[in-house]
Amino acid sequence: MENKKEMRTWLDDLGLDHPLVIAGPCSAETEEQVLKIAHELKDTDVNYYRAGIWKPRTRPGNFEGVGHLGLKWLQKVKEETGMKTATEVANAAHVKLALEHDIDLLWIGARSTVSPFIVQEIADALEGTDKIVLVKNPVNPDLPLWLGAIERLYSSNIKKLGVIHRGFSTYEKTKYRNKPKWQLAIELQRRFPDLPIINDPSHITGKRDMIFDVSQTALDLNFDGLMIETHIDPDNAWSDAAQQVTPSTLVQIMEDLKIRKETDAEAEYNSALDNLRAQIDVVDNQIIELLGTRMKASDGIGALKKQKNVAVLQSKRWNEILGRMVLEGQDHGLSEEFILKMFKAIHQESINHQEKIING
Ligand SMILES: C=C(O[C@@H]1C=C(C(=O)O)C=C[C@H]1O)C(=O)O
């Protein structure tokens, strides 16, 4: 699959003057709840009304969705409010029912994207559809797996495709429910600049008070839209209570978000930008040169260790370097997180060099 300009035609055709907004409850709970939220969202920027009908939960025994009964409620939403509708599908039977109930946008959840079998089943069931189909990232940070799912849909002649970035599971506890790992979304945009990409701050944060900041970051990174879970009574929602916002909070978020443009034609801006980018290019070259010099020194140490039969890893020395560099970084406005990541990568490369020498 290659990037194609036409990948974003469906989005351009919507003619929006704001990011695409998909909002609605995590789960459809009752007909009354679904319609009440829909009416509150009717005259806002919301383009697609979402509600989960089949809910794959982490553990059995929790509320697992109302099933296809909820599709009738979504049809009613469309009749009463004119809003288009969206839901998650996880197998061929879901697809069939969703299409029968004229759902306009279907998405494949993170737990389905991990399974090529399931994705293929869904792609076959959707073959040639003119509905919009969005693919959430797989739970694990695996870009080829994400792209593979999109390719399967693309090969099934589905034209209105896009992705949803909902963050990634991690073993360690972080402030996020699912760590955003923005670099993955940036890499996806680099390879497929015309494939629409939507951010899902609700699942990334897991907490409603973090949704604004993550949404703003997404817009700053050229995301095309947002999917934000919205409930009339978030605290008493039957699923994902902590991350849902009220319709009025959603409206406020949309109002406060700053929408940036891709570029600006003004000459002064462009010459200042060129100047600073030239500085960055010089520094980047210096960084590479310095890293090459550092590796040469490490190669020398590798040769010495070989002569004396000494182990490659020297934890005490390594620990000293890390501690010193974190402090040095602070003086230059560099975060500890960045310094640790960068020096761990440098250390690994240094070890690889020495391994080659010692075992060569
Ligand atoms: C370079 C050495 O070997 C390894 C690599 C290090 C580095 O690249 O800074 C530090 C300690 C060792 O784990 C060394 O022993 O000094």
The ligand as a Gaussian input file, in Angstrom:
#p B3LYP/6-31G(d) Opt

LIG

0 1
 C       32.998000       2.110000      27.208000
 C       32.920000       1.150000      28.138000
 O       32.134000       0.009000      28.015000
 C       30.736000       0.004000      28.254000
 C       30.160000       1.197000      27.594000
 C       30.104000       2.385000      28.214000
 C       29.884000       3.676000      27.449000
 O       29.632000       3.606000      26.248000
 O       29.977000       4.753000      28.057000
 C       30.248000       2.436000      29.609000
 C       30.468000       1.304000      30.350000
 C       30.473000      -0.032000      29.763000
 O       29.241000      -0.657000      30.047000
 C       33.701000       1.234000      29.398000
 O       33.903000       0.205000      30.021000
 O       34.107000       2.360000      29.756000

